[in-house]
């Protein structure tokens, strides 16, 4: 029996697992995820009747295979579309039309985590959450994985590694694998630059009337990079309420990442009020927050390093491998990686 290990349960890993399970029904697939939930930075939380995506905001129609996967292959019940446009704002907070290049924008009534939940739910893979991988071991041409509790998983014939590039690099540095391919992939992963994003979620008991779903600061010269109205997603916010997902700029996020979260929320609320043009937004009725130290890769990894590791049955995957910090790119990379593993077997 072929045994396949998957480190991380992000969108790419879920798509790869779905492909592997479908093409190799006799294979045993084990997914190890450090968090309590799945789908990585495509993250969803709930607060009473409110649902909000506080990492990735939606998945676009930019890849035909991903569109087919979401709208035809998987159960599309609960898949909803954001139809309002995206506008832009400049360094002075002036709002204008001019950015809505994303085509169709989808999420689920229950949030973006449904993507990984539905993909993994269609498989027989064993998914173990709250399991943090510490060491990768290569011996006898197979892989073993040791977690932080000292438990050992495997041996695996193939190993897929899905964490963000800096965390994958750390795993590779510590791996018991005497190969130049290990060093090459660790160096390449470590070289991928990442944006840090600090996110505030702001809730209000009144309805905000604006002609757009979101505002983006394309020149990255404002303290805020993105403001999205979660009520534009069907089923996410009750009528008469407003929920803003506010992502600070990378520079601001790095500067205040470790500051008291309450201070960050208060400042981002005031800045949002100024950009949106409604002073009521400076005083949210409730708030939430999340720091994403490795939010978005600005470049892709060197393909040669990825291919070299694959020759030893280790496959890196994710948006940093795809070379595009978008959810559809991670999903497509997962599909492609899953197919590559199948072909290798």
C-alpha positions as YAML, in Angstrom:
chain: A
units: angstrom
residues:
- id: 1
  name: UNK
  ca: [0.00, 0.00, 0.00]
- id: 2
  name: UNK
  ca: [1.22, 3.49, -0.87]
- id: 3
  name: UNK
  ca: [1.35, 5.82, 2.14]
- id: 4
  name: UNK
  ca: [1.36, 9.58, 1.67]
- id: 5
  name: UNK
  ca: [1.97, 12.20, 4.36]
- id: 6
  name: UNK
  ca: [0.80, 15.81, 4.13]
- id: 7
  name: UNK
  ca: [2.18, 18.48, 6.48]
- id: 8
  name: UNK
  ca: [-0.36, 21.29, 6.83]
- id: 9
  name: UNK
  ca: [-4.01, 21.48, 5.83]
- id: 10
  name: UNK
  ca: [-4.10, 24.70, 3.84]
- id: 11
  name: UNK
  ca: [-6.03, 25.13, 0.61]
- id: 12
  name: UNK
  ca: [-3.24, 23.67, -1.55]
- id: 13
  name: UNK
  ca: [-2.85, 20.63, 0.71]
- id: 14
  name: UNK
  ca: [-6.61, 20.04, 0.71]
- id: 15
  name: UNK
  ca: [-6.75, 20.20, -3.09]
- id: 16
  name: UNK
  ca: [-3.78, 17.85, -3.43]
- id: 17
  name: UNK
  ca: [-5.30, 15.40, -0.96]
- id: 18
  name: UNK
  ca: [-8.55, 15.45, -2.92]
- id: 19
  name: UNK
  ca: [-6.69, 14.63, -6.14]
- id: 20
  name: UNK
  ca: [-4.61, 11.89, -4.51]
- id: 21
  name: UNK
  ca: [-7.61, 10.21, -2.90]
- id: 22
  name: UNK
  ca: [-9.54, 10.21, -6.15]
- id: 23
  name: UNK
  ca: [-6.70, 8.91, -8.32]
- id: 24
  name: UNK
  ca: [-5.19, 6.49, -5.80]
- id: 25
  name: UNK
  ca: [-8.13, 5.06, -3.84]
- id: 26
  name: UNK
  ca: [-5.96, 2.35, -2.31]
- id: 27
  name: UNK
  ca: [-3.41, 4.84, -0.96]
- id: 28
  name: UNK
  ca: [-3.39, 5.82, 2.70]
- id: 29
  name: UNK
  ca: [-3.20, 9.61, 3.11]
- id: 30
  name: UNK
  ca: [-2.43, 11.24, 6.48]
- id: 31
  name: UNK
  ca: [-2.76, 15.02, 6.98]
- id: 32
  name: UNK
  ca: [-1.08, 16.66, 9.98]
- id: 33
  name: UNK
  ca: [-2.25, 20.21, 10.84]
- id: 34
  name: UNK
  ca: [-0.93, 22.31, 13.73]
- id: 35
  name: UNK
  ca: [-4.12, 24.39, 14.15]
- id: 36
  name: UNK
  ca: [-7.58, 23.37, 15.31]
- id: 37
  name: UNK
  ca: [-9.06, 24.02, 11.89]
- id: 38
  name: UNK
  ca: [-8.19, 23.67, 8.21]
- id: 39
  name: UNK
  ca: [-7.65, 25.95, 5.20]
- id: 40
  name: UNK
  ca: [-4.73, 27.95, 6.57]
- id: 41
  name: UNK
  ca: [-4.90, 31.67, 5.83]
- id: 42
  name: UNK
  ca: [-8.34, 31.23, 4.24]
- id: 43
  name: UNK
  ca: [-9.79, 31.51, 7.73]
- id: 44
  name: UNK
  ca: [-13.30, 31.99, 9.07]
- id: 45
  name: UNK
  ca: [-14.72, 32.89, 12.47]
- id: 46
  name: UNK
  ca: [-18.25, 33.24, 13.80]
- id: 47
  name: UNK
  ca: [-19.71, 35.58, 16.39]
- id: 48
  name: UNK
  ca: [-23.36, 34.89, 17.06]
- id: 49
  name: UNK
  ca: [-25.18, 35.35, 13.75]
- id: 50
  name: UNK
  ca: [-22.11, 36.91, 12.10]
- id: 51
  name: UNK
  ca: [-19.66, 34.99, 9.89]
- id: 52
  name: UNK
  ca: [-16.48, 36.64, 8.68]
- id: 53
  name: UNK
  ca: [-13.45, 35.68, 6.59]
- id: 54
  name: UNK
  ca: [-10.54, 37.36, 8.34]
- id: 55
  name: UNK
  ca: [-7.63, 36.09, 6.23]
- id: 56
  name: UNK
  ca: [-8.16, 35.60, 2.51]
- id: 57
  name: UNK
  ca: [-11.33, 37.43, 1.53]
- id: 58
  name: UNK
  ca: [-12.62, 35.33, -1.37]
- id: 59
  name: UNK
  ca: [-11.57, 33.06, -4.23]
- id: 60
  name: UNK
  ca: [-11.67, 34.45, -7.76]
- id: 61
  name: UNK
  ca: [-12.61, 33.03, -11.14]
- id: 62
  name: UNK
  ca: [-9.06, 33.47, -12.50]
- id: 63
  name: UNK
  ca: [-8.38, 29.75, -13.02]
- id: 64
  name: UNK
  ca: [-10.71, 27.53, -15.04]
- id: 65
  name: UNK
  ca: [-9.89, 24.33, -13.15]
- id: 66
  name: UNK
  ca: [-10.55, 25.98, -9.80]
- id: 67
  name: UNK
  ca: [-13.85, 27.38, -11.07]
- id: 68
  name: UNK
  ca: [-14.85, 23.91, -12.25]
- id: 69
  name: UNK
  ca: [-13.83, 22.44, -8.89]
- id: 70
  name: UNK
  ca: [-15.92, 24.89, -6.87]
- id: 71
  name: UNK
  ca: [-18.97, 25.23, -9.10]
- id: 72
  name: UNK
  ca: [-19.29, 21.76, -10.64]
- id: 73
  name: UNK
  ca: [-17.17, 19.08, -8.99]
- id: 74
  name: UNK
  ca: [-17.82, 19.90, -5.33]
- id: 75
  name: UNK
  ca: [-21.23, 20.46, -3.80]
- id: 76
  name: UNK
  ca: [-21.93, 24.13, -4.58]
- id: 77
  name: UNK
  ca: [-24.67, 24.47, -1.98]
- id: 78
  name: UNK
  ca: [-23.87, 27.56, 0.07]
- id: 79
  name: UNK
  ca: [-21.42, 28.97, -2.48]
- id: 80
  name: UNK
  ca: [-22.16, 32.70, -2.75]
- id: 81
  name: UNK
  ca: [-20.85, 35.53, -4.89]
- id: 82
  name: UNK
  ca: [-19.77, 39.04, -3.95]
- id: 83
  name: UNK
  ca: [-21.16, 41.24, -6.71]
- id: 84
  name: UNK
  ca: [-20.27, 44.75, -5.51]
- id: 85
  name: UNK
  ca: [-17.10, 46.29, -6.99]
- id: 86
  name: UNK
  ca: [-13.75, 47.08, -5.41]
- id: 87
  name: UNK
  ca: [-12.75, 50.75, -5.34]
- id: 88
  name: UNK
  ca: [-9.36, 52.29, -4.59]
- id: 89
  name: UNK
  ca: [-8.04, 54.94, -2.20]
- id: 90
  name: UNK
  ca: [-4.78, 56.86, -2.21]
- id: 91
  name: UNK
  ca: [-2.26, 57.88, 0.45]
- id: 92
  name: UNK
  ca: [-4.53, 60.77, 1.51]
- id: 93
  name: UNK
  ca: [-7.56, 58.50, 1.87]
- id: 94
  name: UNK
  ca: [-9.33, 59.77, -1.26]
- id: 95
  name: UNK
  ca: [-11.65, 57.09, -2.68]
- id: 96
  name: UNK
  ca: [-12.17, 56.55, -6.39]
- id: 97
  name: UNK
  ca: [-13.41, 53.92, -8.78]
- id: 98
  name: UNK
  ca: [-10.77, 52.01, -10.65]
- id: 99
  name: UNK
  ca: [-9.96, 48.59, -9.22]
- id: 100
  name: UNK
  ca: [-12.11, 45.56, -9.82]
- id: 101
  name: UNK
  ca: [-9.89, 43.29, -11.86]
- id: 102
  name: UNK
  ca: [-10.70, 40.14, -9.92]
- id: 103
  name: UNK
  ca: [-13.63, 38.97, -12.04]
- id: 104
  name: UNK
  ca: [-16.11, 36.91, -10.05]
- id: 105
  name: UNK
  ca: [-15.53, 36.64, -6.30]
- id: 106
  name: UNK
  ca: [-16.80, 33.68, -4.26]
- id: 107
  name: UNK
  ca: [-17.01, 32.54, -0.69]
- id: 108
  name: UNK
  ca: [-19.48, 30.34, 1.20]
- id: 109
  name: UNK
  ca: [-22.31, 31.28, 3.52]
- id: 110
  name: UNK
  ca: [-20.38, 29.36, 6.17]
- id: 111
  name: UNK
  ca: [-17.07, 31.02, 5.19]
- id: 112
  name: UNK
  ca: [-14.00, 30.25, 3.12]
- id: 113
  name: UNK
  ca: [-12.85, 27.39, 5.34]
- id: 114
  name: UNK
  ca: [-15.58, 25.40, 3.60]
- id: 115
  name: UNK
  ca: [-13.19, 24.96, 0.67]
- id: 116
  name: UNK
  ca: [-10.77, 22.77, 2.60]
- id: 117
  name: UNK
  ca: [-13.51, 21.17, 4.69]
- id: 118
  name: UNK
  ca: [-15.40, 20.08, 1.57]
- id: 119
  name: UNK
  ca: [-12.29, 18.90, -0.27]
- id: 120
  name: UNK
  ca: [-11.04, 16.86, 2.67]
- id: 121
  name: UNK
  ca: [-14.56, 15.68, 3.48]
- id: 122
  name: UNK
  ca: [-14.76, 14.01, 0.07]
- id: 123
  name: UNK
  ca: [-11.73, 11.85, 0.88]
- id: 124
  name: UNK
  ca: [-10.83, 8.98, 3.18]
- id: 125
  name: UNK
  ca: [-7.74, 10.85, 4.37]
- id: 126
  name: UNK
  ca: [-7.00, 10.82, 8.10]
- id: 127
  name: UNK
  ca: [-6.81, 14.48, 9.19]
- id: 128
  name: UNK
  ca: [-5.13, 15.13, 12.54]
- id: 129
  name: UNK
  ca: [-5.48, 18.72, 13.80]
- id: 130
  name: UNK
  ca: [-3.54, 20.27, 16.70]
- id: 131
  name: UNK
  ca: [-0.56, 18.20, 15.58]
- id: 132
  name: UNK
  ca: [2.56, 20.32, 15.09]
- id: 133
  name: UNK
  ca: [5.28, 18.67, 13.00]
- id: 134
  name: UNK
  ca: [8.79, 19.18, 14.38]
- id: 135
  name: UNK
  ca: [11.15, 16.91, 12.43]
- id: 136
  name: UNK
  ca: [11.24, 15.33, 8.99]
- id: 137
  name: UNK
  ca: [13.32, 12.16, 8.68]
- id: 138
  name: UNK
  ca: [14.43, 10.53, 5.43]
- id: 139
  name: UNK
  ca: [15.76, 6.97, 5.64]
- id: 140
  name: UNK
  ca: [15.52, 3.85, 3.51]
- id: 141
  name: UNK
  ca: [14.04, 6.07, 0.75]
- id: 142
  name: UNK
  ca: [10.95, 6.75, 2.85]
- id: 143
  name: UNK
  ca: [9.82, 9.57, 5.10]
- id: 144
  name: UNK
  ca: [8.98, 9.66, 8.80]
- id: 145
  name: UNK
  ca: [7.53, 12.65, 10.62]
- id: 146
  name: UNK
  ca: [7.93, 13.43, 14.32]
- id: 147
  name: UNK
  ca: [5.59, 15.89, 16.05]
- id: 148
  name: UNK
  ca: [6.25, 18.12, 19.07]
- id: 149
  name: UNK
  ca: [4.76, 15.50, 21.41]
- id: 150
  name: UNK
  ca: [7.36, 13.00, 20.21]
- id: 151
  name: UNK
  ca: [4.83, 10.91, 18.29]
- id: 152
  name: UNK
  ca: [6.06, 9.43, 15.02]
- id: 153
  name: UNK
  ca: [4.04, 9.26, 11.79]
- id: 154
  name: UNK
  ca: [4.76, 7.18, 8.75]
- id: 155
  name: UNK
  ca: [6.73, 5.81, 7.11]
- id: 156
  name: UNK
  ca: [5.50, 7.60, 3.99]
- id: 157
  name: UNK
  ca: [6.39, 6.89, 0.40]
- id: 158
  name: UNK
  ca: [5.66, 10.51, -0.53]
- id: 159
  name: UNK
  ca: [5.61, 13.64, 1.64]
- id: 160
  name: UNK
  ca: [3.85, 16.93, 0.83]
- id: 161
  name: UNK
  ca: [4.85, 20.08, 2.74]
- id: 162
  name: UNK
  ca: [2.34, 22.96, 2.78]
- id: 163
  name: UNK
  ca: [3.34, 25.53, 5.49]
- id: 164
  name: UNK
  ca: [4.37, 29.06, 4.44]
- id: 165
  name: UNK
  ca: [7.88, 29.26, 3.01]
- id: 166
  name: UNK
  ca: [9.64, 30.47, 6.21]
- id: 167
  name: UNK
  ca: [8.13, 27.63, 8.26]
- id: 168
  name: UNK
  ca: [8.87, 25.09, 5.53]
- id: 169
  name: UNK
  ca: [12.46, 26.36, 5.45]
- id: 170
  name: UNK
  ca: [12.76, 25.81, 9.20]
- id: 171
  name: UNK
  ca: [11.46, 22.26, 8.88]
- id: 172
  name: UNK
  ca: [13.95, 21.55, 6.13]
- id: 173
  name: UNK
  ca: [16.87, 23.04, 8.06]
- id: 174
  name: UNK
  ca: [16.11, 20.68, 10.95]
- id: 175
  name: UNK
  ca: [15.34, 17.66, 8.79]
- id: 176
  name: UNK
  ca: [17.32, 14.46, 9.13]
- id: 177
  name: UNK
  ca: [17.98, 14.25, 5.43]
- id: 178
  name: UNK
  ca: [21.53, 14.23, 4.16]
- id: 179
  name: UNK
  ca: [20.98, 15.66, 0.72]
- id: 180
  name: UNK
  ca: [21.96, 18.74, -1.25]
- id: 181
  name: UNK
  ca: [18.31, 18.96, -2.29]
- id: 182
  name: UNK
  ca: [17.37, 19.69, 1.34]
- id: 183
  name: UNK
  ca: [19.74, 22.64, 1.56]
- id: 184
  name: UNK
  ca: [18.73, 23.94, -1.86]
- id: 185
  name: UNK
  ca: [15.01, 23.93, -1.05]
- id: 186
  name: UNK
  ca: [15.56, 25.39, 2.43]
- id: 187
  name: UNK
  ca: [17.64, 28.23, 0.94]
- id: 188
  name: UNK
  ca: [15.06, 28.85, -1.77]
- id: 189
  name: UNK
  ca: [12.14, 28.85, 0.65]
- id: 190
  name: UNK
  ca: [13.97, 31.15, 3.05]
- id: 191
  name: UNK
  ca: [14.55, 33.63, 0.21]
- id: 192
  name: UNK
  ca: [10.82, 34.07, -0.52]
- id: 193
  name: UNK
  ca: [9.81, 37.55, 0.77]
- id: 194
  name: UNK
  ca: [6.60, 37.80, 2.78]
- id: 195
  name: UNK
  ca: [4.27, 40.62, 3.72]
- id: 196
  name: UNK
  ca: [3.15, 40.80, 7.33]
- id: 197
  name: UNK
  ca: [-0.49, 41.81, 7.78]
- id: 198
  name: UNK
  ca: [-2.28, 42.81, 10.99]
- id: 199
  name: UNK
  ca: [-6.06, 42.52, 10.66]
- id: 200
  name: UNK
  ca: [-8.86, 44.11, 12.66]
- id: 201
  name: UNK
  ca: [-12.50, 43.03, 12.39]
- id: 202
  name: UNK
  ca: [-14.94, 45.78, 13.38]
- id: 203
  name: UNK
  ca: [-18.63, 45.21, 14.05]
- id: 204
  name: UNK
  ca: [-21.40, 47.86, 14.13]
- id: 205
  name: UNK
  ca: [-25.12, 47.78, 14.85]
- id: 206
  name: UNK
  ca: [-26.00, 49.97, 11.92]
- id: 207
  name: UNK
  ca: [-26.03, 49.57, 8.15]
- id: 208
  name: UNK
  ca: [-23.38, 51.26, 6.03]
- id: 209
  name: UNK
  ca: [-24.53, 52.47, 2.62]
- id: 210
  name: UNK
  ca: [-21.65, 52.47, 0.14]
- id: 211
  name: UNK
  ca: [-21.50, 51.49, -3.57]
- id: 212
  name: UNK
  ca: [-18.55, 49.13, -3.12]
- id: 213
  name: UNK
  ca: [-17.66, 45.85, -1.43]
- id: 214
  name: UNK
  ca: [-14.10, 46.83, -0.59]
- id: 215
  name: UNK
  ca: [-11.46, 49.54, -0.79]
- id: 216
  name: UNK
  ca: [-7.82, 48.87, -1.69]
- id: 217
  name: UNK
  ca: [-4.76, 51.09, -1.43]
- id: 218
  name: UNK
  ca: [-2.75, 49.93, -4.47]
- id: 219
  name: UNK
  ca: [0.32, 52.11, -3.88]
- id: 220
  name: UNK
  ca: [0.76, 50.83, -0.28]
- id: 221
  name: UNK
  ca: [1.32, 54.36, 0.97]
- id: 222
  name: UNK
  ca: [-1.57, 54.47, 3.45]
- id: 223
  name: UNK
  ca: [-1.52, 52.89, 6.92]
- id: 224
  name: UNK
  ca: [-4.38, 50.67, 5.75]
- id: 225
  name: UNK
  ca: [-4.12, 48.40, 2.75]
- id: 226
  name: UNK
  ca: [-7.66, 46.98, 2.55]
- id: 227
  name: UNK
  ca: [-11.15, 47.57, 3.97]
- id: 228
  name: UNK
  ca: [-13.88, 45.06, 3.12]
- id: 229
  name: UNK
  ca: [-17.59, 45.07, 3.97]
- id: 230
  name: UNK
  ca: [-18.44, 41.55, 5.10]
- id: 231
  name: UNK
  ca: [-22.18, 42.29, 4.82]
- id: 232
  name: UNK
  ca: [-21.75, 42.16, 1.03]
- id: 233
  name: UNK
  ca: [-21.32, 38.38, 1.35]
- id: 234
  name: UNK
  ca: [-24.76, 36.74, 1.42]
- id: 235
  name: UNK
  ca: [-25.45, 35.05, 4.74]
- id: 236
  name: UNK
  ca: [-22.51, 36.56, 6.63]
- id: 237
  name: UNK
  ca: [-24.03, 39.55, 8.43]
- id: 238
  name: UNK
  ca: [-27.63, 40.13, 9.60]
- id: 239
  name: UNK
  ca: [-29.59, 42.96, 7.99]
- id: 240
  name: UNK
  ca: [-29.03, 46.31, 9.63]
- id: 241
  name: UNK
  ca: [-25.46, 45.54, 10.72]
- id: 242
  name: UNK
  ca: [-21.99, 46.26, 9.33]
- id: 243
  name: UNK
  ca: [-18.77, 44.29, 9.69]
- id: 244
  name: UNK
  ca: [-15.50, 45.65, 8.33]
- id: 245
  name: UNK
  ca: [-12.41, 43.51, 7.78]
- id: 246
  name: UNK
  ca: [-9.51, 45.96, 7.91]
- id: 247
  name: UNK
  ca: [-6.02, 44.88, 6.87]
- id: 248
  name: UNK
  ca: [-3.20, 47.22, 7.81]
- id: 249
  name: UNK
  ca: [-0.37, 47.94, 5.39]
- id: 250
  name: UNK
  ca: [2.73, 45.74, 5.67]
- id: 251
  name: UNK
  ca: [4.84, 48.58, 7.05]
- id: 252
  name: UNK
  ca: [2.26, 49.48, 9.70]
- id: 253
  name: UNK
  ca: [1.74, 45.80, 10.53]
- id: 254
  name: UNK
  ca: [5.46, 45.20, 11.13]
- id: 255
  name: UNK
  ca: [5.79, 48.35, 13.21]
- id: 256
  name: UNK
  ca: [2.85, 47.57, 15.52]
- id: 257
  name: UNK
  ca: [2.63, 43.78, 15.35]
- id: 258
  name: UNK
  ca: [3.48, 43.30, 19.04]
- id: 259
  name: UNK
  ca: [1.65, 46.36, 20.37]
- id: 260
  name: UNK
  ca: [-1.42, 46.02, 22.61]
- id: 261
  name: UNK
  ca: [-4.14, 44.69, 20.23]
- id: 262
  name: UNK
  ca: [-6.68, 47.10, 21.72]
- id: 263
  name: UNK
  ca: [-4.52, 50.04, 20.65]
- id: 264
  name: UNK
  ca: [-4.15, 48.62, 17.16]
- id: 265
  name: UNK
  ca: [-7.89, 48.06, 16.81]
- id: 266
  name: UNK
  ca: [-8.66, 51.59, 17.99]
- id: 267
  name: UNK
  ca: [-6.20, 53.17, 15.57]
- id: 268
  name: UNK
  ca: [-7.37, 51.11, 12.60]
- id: 269
  name: UNK
  ca: [-10.99, 51.96, 13.42]
- id: 270
  name: UNK
  ca: [-10.19, 55.69, 13.35]
- id: 271
  name: UNK
  ca: [-8.25, 55.36, 10.12]
- id: 272
  name: UNK
  ca: [-11.09, 53.37, 8.54]
- id: 273
  name: UNK
  ca: [-13.63, 55.99, 9.59]
- id: 274
  name: UNK
  ca: [-11.59, 58.65, 7.81]
- id: 275
  name: UNK
  ca: [-11.20, 56.65, 4.59]
- id: 276
  name: UNK
  ca: [-14.82, 55.47, 4.40]
- id: 277
  name: UNK
  ca: [-16.08, 58.90, 5.43]
- id: 278
  name: UNK
  ca: [-18.24, 57.99, 8.42]
- id: 279
  name: UNK
  ca: [-17.09, 59.08, 11.89]
- id: 280
  name: UNK
  ca: [-19.34, 56.45, 13.52]
- id: 281
  name: UNK
  ca: [-16.87, 53.79, 12.38]
- id: 282
  name: UNK
  ca: [-14.29, 55.03, 14.89]
- id: 283
  name: UNK
  ca: [-16.33, 53.41, 17.67]
- id: 284
  name: UNK
  ca: [-17.13, 49.76, 16.83]
- id: 285
  name: UNK
  ca: [-19.63, 47.85, 18.94]
- id: 286
  name: UNK
  ca: [-17.32, 44.81, 18.96]
- id: 287
  name: UNK
  ca: [-14.00, 43.84, 17.45]
- id: 288
  name: UNK
  ca: [-11.68, 40.95, 16.74]
- id: 289
  name: UNK
  ca: [-8.12, 40.79, 15.44]
- id: 290
  name: UNK
  ca: [-5.47, 38.53, 13.97]
- id: 291
  name: UNK
  ca: [-1.81, 39.00, 13.17]
- id: 292
  name: UNK
  ca: [-0.54, 37.21, 10.07]
- id: 293
  name: UNK
  ca: [3.26, 37.25, 10.28]
- id: 294
  name: UNK
  ca: [3.54, 35.31, 7.01]
- id: 295
  name: UNK
  ca: [0.48, 36.60, 5.21]
- id: 296
  name: UNK
  ca: [1.38, 36.97, 1.54]
- id: 297
  name: UNK
  ca: [4.42, 35.88, -0.45]
- id: 298
  name: UNK
  ca: [5.64, 38.60, -2.81]
- id: 299
  name: UNK
  ca: [7.55, 36.18, -5.04]
- id: 300
  name: UNK
  ca: [7.61, 32.50, -5.88]
- id: 301
  name: UNK
  ca: [10.24, 29.95, -4.99]
- id: 302
  name: UNK
  ca: [12.91, 28.75, -7.44]
- id: 303
  name: UNK
  ca: [11.44, 25.88, -9.44]
- id: 304
  name: UNK
  ca: [14.73, 24.01, -9.61]
- id: 305
  name: UNK
  ca: [14.84, 23.65, -5.83]
- id: 306
  name: UNK
  ca: [11.26, 22.37, -5.74]
- id: 307
  name: UNK
  ca: [11.94, 19.87, -8.53]
- id: 308
  name: UNK
  ca: [15.11, 18.64, -6.85]
- id: 309
  name: UNK
  ca: [13.24, 17.82, -3.64]
- id: 310
  name: UNK
  ca: [10.49, 16.07, -5.61]
- id: 311
  name: UNK
  ca: [13.13, 13.66, -6.91]
- id: 312
  name: UNK
  ca: [13.41, 12.51, -3.28]
- id: 313
  name: UNK
  ca: [9.60, 12.22, -2.94]
- id: 314
  name: UNK
  ca: [9.18, 15.52, -1.06]
- id: 315
  name: UNK
  ca: [6.78, 18.02, -2.64]
- id: 316
  name: UNK
  ca: [6.50, 21.65, -1.56]
- id: 317
  name: UNK
  ca: [3.16, 23.26, -2.34]
- id: 318
  name: UNK
  ca: [1.17, 26.40, -1.63]
- id: 319
  name: UNK
  ca: [0.84, 29.95, -2.91]
- id: 320
  name: UNK
  ca: [4.58, 30.52, -2.41]
- id: 321
  name: UNK
  ca: [5.27, 27.65, -4.81]
- id: 322
  name: UNK
  ca: [2.63, 28.91, -7.24]
- id: 323
  name: UNK
  ca: [4.31, 32.32, -7.17]
- id: 324
  name: UNK
  ca: [1.06, 34.22, -6.60]
- id: 325
  name: UNK
  ca: [-0.45, 35.21, -3.26]
- id: 326
  name: UNK
  ca: [-4.00, 34.32, -4.18]
- id: 327
  name: UNK
  ca: [-6.32, 31.58, -3.02]
- id: 328
  name: UNK
  ca: [-7.10, 30.35, -6.53]
- id: 329
  name: UNK
  ca: [-3.35, 30.01, -7.17]
- id: 330
  name: UNK
  ca: [-2.89, 27.89, -4.04]
- id: 331
  name: UNK
  ca: [-5.78, 25.64, -5.04]
- id: 332
  name: UNK
  ca: [-4.44, 25.23, -8.58]
- id: 333
  name: UNK
  ca: [-0.98, 24.46, -7.24]
- id: 334
  name: UNK
  ca: [-2.52, 21.80, -5.00]
- id: 335
  name: UNK
  ca: [-4.30, 20.22, -7.95]
- id: 336
  name: UNK
  ca: [-1.13, 20.26, -10.03]
- id: 337
  name: UNK
  ca: [1.01, 18.86, -7.21]
- id: 338
  name: UNK
  ca: [-1.46, 16.08, -6.50]
- id: 339
  name: UNK
  ca: [-1.39, 15.09, -10.15]
- id: 340
  name: UNK
  ca: [2.40, 15.21, -10.18]
- id: 341
  name: UNK
  ca: [2.56, 12.80, -7.25]
- id: 342
  name: UNK
  ca: [0.08, 10.47, -8.95]
- id: 343
  name: UNK
  ca: [2.16, 10.45, -12.14]
- id: 344
  name: UNK
  ca: [5.33, 9.73, -10.16]
- id: 345
  name: UNK
  ca: [3.69, 6.63, -8.69]
...
